Amino acid sequence: MSDYTDVDKKQDMQVLHSMGYAQELERRMSQFSNFAVSFSIICILSGGINSLAQATSGAGGASIGIGWPLGCFISLVFAVAMAQIGSAYPTAGGLYHWGSILGNRFTGWLTAWFNLLGLVTVLGAINVGTYYFFMGSFGTPYFGLEDTTTTRIVFLAIITGLQALVNHMGIGLTAKLTDFSGYLIFATSILLAVVCLAVADSYEIGRLFTFANYSGEAGGSVWPETSGTWVFLLGLLLPIYTITGYDASAHTSEETVKAAHSVPRGMVSSVLWSALFGYIMLCAFVLMIPNMDEAAKQGWNVFFWAMDAQVHPIIKDILYLAIFVSQWLCGLATVTSVSRMIFAFSRDGGLPASKALAKVSPTYRTPVAAIWTGSILAVLFVWGSSLVSIGDTPVYTIVVSCTVIFLFFSFAIPITLGFFAWGTSKWDKMGPWNLGEGIFKLFAVLSIIAMVLIFVLGIQPPNDWALYITVGFLIVTGIVWFGFESRRFRGPPIGEEVARRQAEIAAAEKAVGEA
């Protein structure tokens, strides 16, 4: 980062100081690194493969050929709107600050809880997906492992622990690995696409635009039997669930150089490149499938079934190894995002044991307690939710559906507030990445419409209990806020409080060795 001058560093610190925070974390992430951390969490080799059945057992080829770009556009509208706000307020745990600054203490607190719950559970979901990929590719075929709760939790504890350890050791190491992850995802997705096209029996391009209805038994009961229109809309959850996590660029703002410029570019470009490379990879996979009807019957096993049928075992295992490493790195980047959210919320007293969770290691310049707390909570979430079912559906599956709803709610709240705050005293100064009022408000409206669609799709069977869990969470949140937090929680520093913090800022920076 030879182009990062002392003047640039001073400007980054001034922006942070103007919001009342010290430069405790270390700025070691380049613009590419900021992009790579979001690109790694999105990881088309994770969600794009592990959730593939939502498309192949839904509307078939059209769910990829038409549904993938449509779903990616839905994610893009959130990213564009968030980029505008992130350029103006580049802080760790960005969403929480945006919700507070553009709204009030309550909206900031609510945004933080939605985002935090979403991030912890999505970390668990990502690593569970890695577990099942490992079992399908190596665990069962080569090691004879059986899928039991004990095996699953031990596996999760090991890989999550390693992810936390790397994060513990500093953002420099983490950034190098997520940079590598970015290149690995690009290379592996292209290699997978080339292999799929090379072994395809024929190129039925029309298959990508052919609508089917594989709901019910025809699609391995991935979706309950429903209409063709609904099963296509439900298939949009594949790209929507996959193309998320780009808020990581905002969460790592305080570790990114020229953050006001780099963060918005990181968010938007991670979505665009993931959409493009994911489309190439998934279209190639659909063209490789020997028979769409047979593929639909495989349900969640469709990826391994098609690879076993068409690809040479050695080439297949090389691809599986690259995909597995990419999925582990996806979890690594997610630990970074979770921990920065916990750190940011805690330094304003938003969580129990906030003083400990907000502490930054002088040696590693990382929020060590936040890293390990988020990682442990993710494993405990998977363990606890795996033991309970509602009817025939595991609570884990239902909560993962809620996870996406929670995450997108945490995106939608500050975007909606920004729509009304633009040009007022709450938001009278834009960052260097500026769309202009008209374009921002257009994307804000599109984000609100998209949020309604995501909520409606996310509570459909077999995840209809997600509605009750989401409503229940909102009720509990209201009770906690009005009963306790409204009197206790002060929110981020605003106005005169920023000036009063200057002495604390200097002391905090001295404690971690920041010049």
C-alpha positions as CSV (number, residue, x, y, z in Angstrom):
1,M,0.0,0.0,0.0
2,S,2.7,2.4,-1.0
3,D,0.1,4.9,-2.2
4,Y,-1.3,5.3,1.3
5,T,0.4,8.5,2.5
6,D,0.5,10.1,5.9
7,V,-2.0,12.6,4.6
8,D,-4.4,9.8,3.7
9,K,-3.9,8.2,7.2
10,K,-4.6,11.6,8.9
11,Q,-7.8,12.0,6.9
12,D,-9.0,8.6,7.8
13,M,-8.3,9.2,11.5
14,Q,-10.0,12.7,11.3
15,V,-13.1,11.1,9.9
16,L,-13.1,8.6,12.7
17,H,-12.4,11.2,15.4
18,S,-15.2,13.3,14.1
19,M,-17.6,10.5,14.9
20,G,-16.2,10.2,18.4
21,Y,-14.0,7.1,18.1
22,A,-10.3,6.2,18.4
23,Q,-8.2,4.5,15.8
24,E,-7.8,1.3,18.0
25,L,-8.0,-1.1,15.1
26,E,-5.1,-1.2,12.6
27,R,-5.5,0.0,9.0
28,R,-3.9,-2.8,7.0
29,M,-6.6,-3.5,4.4
30,S,-6.2,-2.2,0.9
31,Q,-9.2,-1.4,-1.4
32,F,-8.8,-4.9,-2.8
33,S,-8.8,-6.4,0.7
34,N,-12.0,-4.6,1.6
35,F,-13.6,-6.0,-1.6
36,A,-12.2,-9.4,-0.9
37,V,-13.6,-9.7,2.6
38,S,-17.1,-9.2,1.2
39,F,-16.5,-11.3,-1.9
40,S,-15.2,-14.1,0.4
41,I,-18.4,-14.0,2.6
42,I,-20.7,-14.0,-0.4
43,C,-18.6,-16.9,-1.7
44,I,-20.5,-18.3,-4.7
45,L,-18.7,-21.6,-4.1
46,S,-20.5,-21.8,-0.7
47,G,-24.1,-20.6,-1.0
48,G,-24.2,-21.1,-4.8
49,I,-23.4,-24.8,-4.4
50,N,-24.9,-25.7,-1.0
51,S,-28.2,-24.1,-1.8
52,L,-28.4,-25.2,-5.4
53,A,-31.4,-27.4,-4.9
54,Q,-33.6,-24.3,-4.2
55,A,-33.3,-23.7,-8.0
56,T,-32.9,-27.2,-9.6
57,S,-35.8,-28.6,-7.4
58,G,-37.8,-25.4,-8.0
59,A,-38.4,-24.0,-11.5
60,G,-35.5,-25.9,-13.0
61,G,-33.2,-24.3,-15.5
62,A,-35.1,-21.0,-15.5
63,S,-34.3,-20.5,-11.8
64,I,-30.7,-20.1,-12.9
65,G,-30.9,-18.6,-16.4
66,I,-33.5,-16.0,-15.4
67,G,-33.8,-16.2,-11.6
68,W,-30.1,-15.8,-10.7
69,P,-29.6,-12.4,-12.4
70,L,-33.0,-11.2,-11.0
71,G,-32.1,-12.3,-7.4
72,C,-28.7,-10.7,-7.7
73,F,-30.2,-7.4,-8.8
74,I,-32.3,-7.5,-5.6
75,S,-29.1,-7.8,-3.6
76,L,-27.5,-5.1,-5.6
77,V,-30.1,-2.5,-4.8
78,F,-29.3,-2.9,-1.1
79,A,-25.6,-2.7,-1.8
80,V,-25.8,0.5,-3.8
81,A,-27.9,2.3,-1.3
82,M,-25.7,1.1,1.6
83,A,-22.6,2.2,-0.3
84,Q,-23.9,5.8,-0.4
85,I,-24.3,5.8,3.4
86,G,-21.1,3.9,4.1
87,S,-19.0,6.5,2.2
88,A,-20.4,9.2,4.5
89,Y,-20.0,7.2,7.8
90,P,-17.1,4.7,7.4
91,T,-17.0,3.1,10.9
92,A,-16.8,-0.5,12.2
93,G,-20.2,-1.9,12.7
94,G,-21.4,0.6,10.1
95,L,-25.0,-0.4,10.0
96,Y,-25.5,0.2,13.7
97,H,-24.1,3.7,13.4
98,W,-26.1,4.5,10.3
99,G,-29.3,3.5,12.0
100,S,-28.4,5.7,15.0
101,I,-27.2,8.8,13.2
102,L,-29.9,8.8,10.5
103,G,-32.6,7.9,13.0
104,N,-32.3,7.7,16.8
105,R,-31.0,5.5,19.6
106,F,-33.8,3.0,19.2
107,T,-33.4,2.6,15.4
108,G,-29.6,2.2,15.9
109,W,-30.1,-0.4,18.7
110,L,-32.7,-2.3,16.6
111,T,-30.5,-2.3,13.6
112,A,-27.6,-3.6,15.7
113,W,-29.6,-6.5,17.1
114,F,-31.0,-7.5,13.7
115,N,-27.5,-7.4,12.2
116,L,-25.8,-9.2,15.1
117,L,-28.3,-12.0,15.3
118,G,-28.1,-12.4,11.5
119,L,-24.3,-12.5,11.5
120,V,-24.0,-15.0,14.3
121,T,-26.5,-17.4,12.8
122,V,-25.2,-16.9,9.3
123,L,-21.7,-17.8,10.5
124,G,-23.2,-21.1,11.9
125,A,-25.1,-21.7,8.6
126,I,-22.0,-21.1,6.5
127,N,-19.9,-23.5,8.5
128,V,-22.7,-26.1,8.6
129,G,-22.8,-25.8,4.8
130,T,-19.0,-26.4,4.8
131,Y,-19.6,-29.5,7.0
132,Y,-22.1,-31.0,4.7
133,F,-19.9,-30.3,1.7
134,F,-17.0,-31.9,3.4
135,M,-19.1,-35.0,4.3
136,G,-20.4,-35.3,0.7
137,S,-17.0,-34.8,-0.9
138,F,-14.5,-36.5,1.5
139,G,-16.0,-37.3,4.9
140,T,-18.3,-40.2,3.9
141,P,-16.6,-41.4,0.6
142,Y,-13.1,-41.5,2.0
143,F,-13.3,-41.5,5.8
144,G,-16.6,-43.4,6.3
145,L,-17.9,-40.7,8.6
146,E,-21.6,-40.7,9.5
147,D,-23.7,-37.5,9.9
148,T,-24.4,-37.3,13.6
149,T,-24.9,-34.3,15.9
150,T,-21.7,-35.1,17.7
151,T,-19.7,-35.3,14.4
152,R,-21.3,-32.1,13.2
153,I,-20.6,-30.1,16.3
154,V,-17.0,-31.4,16.7
155,F,-16.3,-30.5,13.1
156,L,-17.9,-27.0,13.5
157,A,-15.9,-26.4,16.7
158,I,-12.6,-27.2,15.0
159,I,-13.1,-25.1,11.8
160,T,-14.7,-22.2,13.7
161,G,-11.9,-22.3,16.3
162,L,-9.3,-22.1,13.5
163,Q,-11.1,-19.2,11.9
164,A,-11.2,-17.4,15.2
165,L,-7.5,-18.1,15.9
166,V,-6.5,-16.6,12.5
167,N,-8.7,-13.5,13.2
168,H,-7.2,-13.2,16.7
169,M,-3.7,-13.0,15.2
170,G,-4.3,-9.7,13.4
171,I,-6.0,-8.2,10.4
172,G,-2.8,-8.4,8.4
173,L,-2.9,-12.2,8.3
174,T,-6.7,-12.3,7.9
175,A,-6.5,-9.8,5.0
176,K,-3.8,-11.9,3.2
177,L,-6.0,-15.0,3.5
178,T,-9.2,-13.2,2.3
179,D,-7.2,-11.7,-0.6
180,F,-6.1,-15.2,-1.5
181,S,-9.7,-16.3,-1.1
182,G,-10.8,-13.7,-3.7
183,Y,-8.4,-15.1,-6.3
184,L,-9.3,-18.7,-5.3
185,I,-13.0,-18.1,-5.8
186,F,-12.4,-16.5,-9.2
187,A,-10.1,-19.3,-10.4
188,T,-12.2,-22.2,-9.0
189,S,-15.5,-20.9,-10.3
190,I,-14.0,-20.5,-13.8
191,L,-12.3,-24.0,-13.6
192,L,-15.6,-25.6,-12.5
193,A,-17.4,-23.9,-15.4
194,V,-14.8,-25.1,-17.9
195,V,-15.0,-28.7,-16.6
196,C,-18.8,-28.7,-16.6
197,L,-18.9,-27.5,-20.2
198,A,-16.1,-29.9,-21.2
199,V,-18.0,-33.0,-19.9
200,A,-21.5,-31.9,-20.9
201,D,-23.4,-34.3,-23.2
202,S,-24.8,-31.4,-25.2
203,Y,-25.4,-27.7,-24.9
204,E,-29.1,-27.2,-24.6
205,I,-29.0,-23.4,-24.0
206,G,-32.8,-23.3,-24.0
207,R,-32.7,-25.3,-20.8
208,L,-31.6,-22.1,-19.0
209,F,-34.8,-20.4,-19.9
210,T,-37.3,-23.3,-19.6
211,F,-39.7,-23.1,-16.7
212,A,-40.6,-26.3,-14.8
213,N,-42.4,-27.0,-11.6
214,Y,-40.5,-29.5,-9.5
215,S,-42.3,-28.7,-6.2
216,G,-43.3,-31.7,-4.1
217,E,-42.0,-35.2,-4.7
218,A,-40.8,-34.3,-8.3
219,G,-38.1,-32.1,-6.6
220,G,-37.2,-34.3,-3.7
221,S,-39.7,-32.3,-1.5
222,V,-37.2,-29.4,-1.3
223,W,-40.3,-27.2,-1.7
224,P,-43.9,-28.3,-0.8
225,E,-46.2,-28.7,-3.8
226,T,-47.1,-25.2,-5.1
227,S,-47.8,-23.3,-8.3
228,G,-45.2,-22.7,-11.0
229,T,-45.2,-19.0,-10.3
230,W,-44.5,-19.5,-6.6
231,V,-41.8,-22.1,-7.1
232,F,-40.0,-19.7,-9.4
233,L,-40.2,-16.9,-6.8
234,L,-39.0,-19.3,-4.1
235,G,-36.0,-20.1,-6.3
236,L,-35.0,-16.5,-6.0
237,L,-33.8,-17.3,-2.5
238,L,-30.8,-19.1,-4.0
239,P,-29.2,-15.8,-5.3
240,I,-30.6,-13.7,-2.5
241,Y,-29.3,-16.0,0.2
242,T,-25.9,-16.4,-1.6
243,I,-25.4,-12.7,-2.4
244,T,-25.3,-11.4,1.1
245,G,-22.6,-10.5,3.6
246,Y,-21.3,-7.5,1.6
247,D,-21.9,-5.4,4.8
248,A,-18.5,-6.8,5.8
249,S,-16.9,-4.0,3.8
250,A,-18.6,-1.6,6.1
251,H,-17.7,-3.6,9.3
252,T,-14.0,-3.4,8.4
253,S,-14.1,0.3,7.6
254,E,-11.7,1.2,10.5
255,E,-9.1,-1.2,9.2
256,T,-9.4,-0.1,5.5
257,V,-7.2,2.6,3.9
258,K,-9.1,5.5,2.3
259,A,-12.2,4.0,3.8
260,A,-14.7,6.6,2.5
261,H,-13.6,5.7,-1.1
262,S,-12.8,2.0,-0.6
263,V,-15.8,0.8,1.4
264,P,-18.6,1.7,-1.1
265,R,-16.6,0.3,-4.0
266,G,-15.9,-2.9,-2.0
267,M,-19.6,-3.5,-1.3
268,V,-20.9,-2.8,-4.9
269,S,-18.1,-4.6,-6.7
270,S,-18.3,-7.7,-4.5
271,V,-21.9,-8.1,-5.5
272,L,-21.3,-7.4,-9.2
273,W,-18.4,-9.8,-9.6
274,S,-20.2,-12.5,-7.5
275,A,-23.2,-12.2,-9.7
276,L,-21.2,-12.5,-12.9
277,F,-19.0,-15.4,-12.0
278,G,-21.8,-17.1,-10.2
279,Y,-23.9,-16.9,-13.3
280,I,-21.2,-18.3,-15.5
281,M,-20.5,-21.2,-13.1
282,L,-24.2,-22.1,-12.4
283,C,-25.2,-21.9,-16.1
284,A,-22.3,-24.2,-17.0
285,F,-23.5,-26.6,-14.3
286,V,-27.1,-26.7,-15.5
287,L,-25.9,-27.4,-19.1
288,M,-23.8,-30.3,-17.7
289,I,-26.7,-32.0,-16.0
290,P,-27.7,-35.2,-17.9
291,N,-31.4,-34.9,-17.2
292,M,-33.2,-32.1,-15.5
293,D,-36.1,-34.3,-14.2
294,E,-33.6,-36.7,-12.6
295,A,-31.6,-33.8,-11.2
296,A,-34.6,-32.4,-9.5
297,K,-35.4,-35.7,-7.8
298,Q,-32.0,-35.6,-6.2
299,G,-33.0,-32.6,-4.0
300,W,-30.2,-31.3,-1.9
301,N,-27.8,-33.9,-3.3
302,V,-28.0,-32.6,-6.9
303,F,-24.4,-31.1,-7.0
304,F,-22.7,-34.4,-5.9
305,W,-25.0,-36.5,-8.1
306,A,-24.2,-34.5,-11.3
307,M,-20.5,-34.4,-10.5
308,D,-20.3,-38.1,-9.8
309,A,-22.2,-38.8,-13.1
310,Q,-20.1,-36.6,-15.4
311,V,-16.7,-35.6,-14.0
312,H,-13.5,-37.7,-13.7
313,P,-12.8,-38.7,-10.1
314,I,-9.4,-37.0,-9.9
315,I,-10.5,-33.7,-11.4
316,K,-13.6,-33.9,-9.3
317,D,-11.6,-34.2,-6.1
318,I,-9.3,-31.3,-7.0
319,L,-12.3,-29.1,-7.5
320,Y,-13.8,-30.4,-4.2
321,L,-10.6,-29.5,-2.4
322,A,-10.6,-25.9,-3.8
323,I,-14.3,-25.5,-3.0
324,F,-13.8,-26.7,0.5
325,V,-10.9,-24.3,1.2
326,S,-13.0,-21.5,-0.3
327,Q,-15.8,-22.3,2.0
328,W,-13.6,-22.3,5.1
329,L,-12.2,-18.9,4.0
330,C,-15.8,-17.7,3.7
331,G,-16.3,-18.6,7.4
332,L,-13.0,-16.9,8.2
333,A,-14.2,-13.6,6.7
334,T,-17.6,-14.0,8.4
335,V,-15.8,-14.2,11.8
336,T,-14.2,-10.9,11.0
337,S,-17.5,-9.3,10.2
338,V,-19.3,-10.7,13.3
339,S,-16.5,-9.6,15.6
340,R,-16.4,-6.0,14.3
341,M,-20.1,-5.7,14.8
342,I,-19.8,-7.0,18.4
343,F,-16.9,-4.6,19.0
344,A,-18.6,-1.6,17.6
345,F,-21.9,-2.2,19.5
346,S,-20.0,-2.9,22.7
347,R,-17.9,0.2,22.7
348,D,-21.1,2.2,23.0
349,G,-22.4,-0.2,25.8
350,G,-24.9,-2.1,23.7
351,L,-24.1,-5.6,24.9
352,P,-23.6,-7.3,28.3
353,A,-20.0,-7.3,29.3
354,S,-19.4,-4.5,26.8
355,K,-16.2,-3.3,28.4
356,A,-14.5,-6.7,27.8
357,L,-16.0,-7.1,24.3
358,A,-14.8,-3.7,23.2
359,K,-11.2,-4.2,24.4
360,V,-8.6,-4.3,21.6
361,S,-5.4,-6.3,22.0
362,P,-2.4,-4.0,21.9
363,T,-0.3,-6.9,20.5
364,Y,-2.6,-7.9,17.6
365,R,-4.8,-4.8,17.3
366,T,-7.9,-7.0,17.1
367,P,-11.0,-7.2,19.4
368,V,-10.0,-10.6,20.8
369,A,-13.0,-11.1,23.2
370,A,-15.4,-10.2,20.4
371,I,-13.8,-12.6,18.0
372,W,-14.1,-15.6,20.3
373,T,-17.5,-14.7,21.7
374,G,-19.1,-14.5,18.2
375,S,-17.4,-17.8,17.2
376,I,-18.6,-19.6,20.3
377,L,-22.1,-18.3,20.0
378,A,-22.3,-19.5,16.3
379,V,-21.3,-23.1,17.4
380,L,-23.7,-23.0,20.3
381,F,-26.5,-21.8,18.0
382,V,-26.0,-24.8,15.6
383,W,-25.8,-27.3,18.5
384,G,-28.9,-26.1,20.3
385,S,-31.1,-25.6,17.2
386,S,-30.0,-29.0,15.8
387,L,-31.6,-30.8,18.8
388,V,-35.1,-29.4,18.3
389,S,-37.6,-29.8,15.5
390,I,-41.0,-28.2,14.8
391,G,-43.0,-30.9,13.1
392,D,-40.7,-32.5,10.5
393,T,-38.6,-29.3,10.1
394,P,-35.5,-28.8,12.3
395,V,-35.4,-25.5,14.1
396,Y,-32.0,-24.9,12.6
397,T,-33.5,-24.8,9.1
398,I,-36.2,-22.4,10.2
399,V,-33.8,-20.0,12.0
400,V,-31.5,-19.9,8.9
401,S,-34.5,-18.6,7.0
402,C,-35.0,-16.0,9.7
403,T,-31.3,-15.2,9.5
404,V,-31.6,-13.7,6.0
405,I,-34.7,-11.8,7.0
406,F,-32.8,-10.4,10.0
407,L,-29.8,-9.4,7.9
408,F,-31.9,-7.7,5.2
409,F,-34.0,-5.9,7.9
410,S,-30.7,-4.5,9.3
411,F,-29.9,-3.3,5.8
412,A,-33.3,-1.8,5.1
413,I,-33.6,0.2,8.4
414,P,-30.8,2.6,7.8
415,I,-31.6,2.8,4.0
416,T,-35.1,3.8,4.8
417,L,-33.9,6.3,7.4
418,G,-31.5,7.7,4.9
419,F,-34.3,8.3,2.4
420,F,-36.0,10.7,4.9
421,A,-32.7,12.1,6.4
422,W,-31.1,13.2,3.1
423,G,-30.4,16.9,3.2
424,T,-31.5,17.3,6.8
425,S,-29.3,18.1,9.8
426,K,-28.9,14.4,10.3
427,W,-27.3,13.8,6.9
428,D,-26.2,17.1,5.4
429,K,-22.8,16.0,4.3
430,M,-22.2,13.2,1.7
431,G,-19.1,11.1,1.3
432,P,-16.9,11.1,-1.8
433,W,-18.9,8.2,-3.3
434,N,-22.1,10.2,-4.1
435,L,-24.9,9.0,-6.3
436,G,-27.0,12.1,-6.0
437,E,-30.3,12.4,-4.2
438,G,-32.5,11.1,-7.0
439,I,-30.5,7.9,-7.7
440,F,-30.1,7.2,-3.9
441,K,-33.8,7.6,-3.2
442,L,-34.7,5.4,-6.2
443,F,-32.5,2.6,-4.8
444,A,-33.8,3.2,-1.3
445,V,-37.4,2.7,-2.6
446,L,-36.3,-0.4,-4.5
447,S,-34.7,-1.7,-1.3
448,I,-37.9,-1.3,0.6
449,I,-39.9,-3.2,-2.1
450,A,-37.2,-5.9,-2.1
451,M,-37.4,-6.2,1.6
452,V,-41.1,-6.9,1.5
453,L,-40.5,-9.6,-1.2
454,I,-37.7,-11.2,0.8
455,F,-39.9,-11.3,3.9
456,V,-42.8,-12.9,2.1
457,L,-40.6,-15.5,0.4
458,G,-38.7,-16.3,3.6
459,I,-41.8,-17.3,5.6
460,Q,-43.3,-19.7,3.0
461,P,-43.5,-23.4,3.8
462,P,-41.4,-25.3,4.8
463,N,-40.2,-22.3,6.7
464,D,-43.6,-20.8,7.7
465,W,-42.5,-20.9,11.3
466,A,-40.1,-18.2,10.4
467,L,-43.0,-15.7,10.6
468,Y,-43.7,-16.6,14.2
469,I,-40.1,-16.5,15.2
470,T,-39.6,-13.1,13.5
471,V,-42.8,-11.6,15.1
472,G,-41.8,-13.1,18.5
473,F,-38.3,-11.6,18.2
474,L,-39.9,-8.2,17.5
475,I,-42.2,-8.5,20.5
476,V,-39.3,-9.5,22.8
477,T,-37.2,-6.6,21.3
478,G,-39.9,-4.1,22.2
479,I,-40.2,-5.4,25.7
480,V,-36.4,-5.3,26.3
481,W,-36.2,-1.8,24.8
482,F,-39.0,-0.1,26.6
483,G,-38.4,-2.1,29.8
484,F,-34.7,-1.7,30.1
485,E,-32.6,-0.3,27.3
486,S,-34.4,3.0,26.5
487,R,-33.2,4.3,29.9
488,R,-29.7,2.7,29.8
489,F,-28.4,2.7,26.3
490,R,-27.0,6.0,25.2
491,G,-26.1,5.1,21.6
492,P,-23.1,6.4,19.6
493,P,-21.6,9.8,20.4
494,I,-23.4,12.7,18.7
495,G,-22.9,16.5,19.0
496,E,-21.2,17.7,22.1
497,E,-20.4,14.1,23.3
498,V,-17.9,13.8,20.4
499,A,-15.9,16.8,21.7
500,R,-16.0,15.4,25.2
501,R,-14.4,12.2,24.0
502,Q,-11.2,13.7,22.6
503,A,-9.2,13.0,25.7
504,E,-10.5,9.4,25.8
505,I,-9.7,9.0,22.1
506,A,-6.0,10.0,22.7
507,A,-5.7,7.7,25.6
508,A,-7.2,4.7,23.7
509,E,-4.9,5.3,20.8
510,K,-1.8,5.5,23.0
511,A,-2.8,2.2,24.7
512,V,-2.6,0.3,21.4
513,G,0.5,2.1,20.2
514,E,-1.2,4.2,17.5
515,A,1.0,7.2,16.6
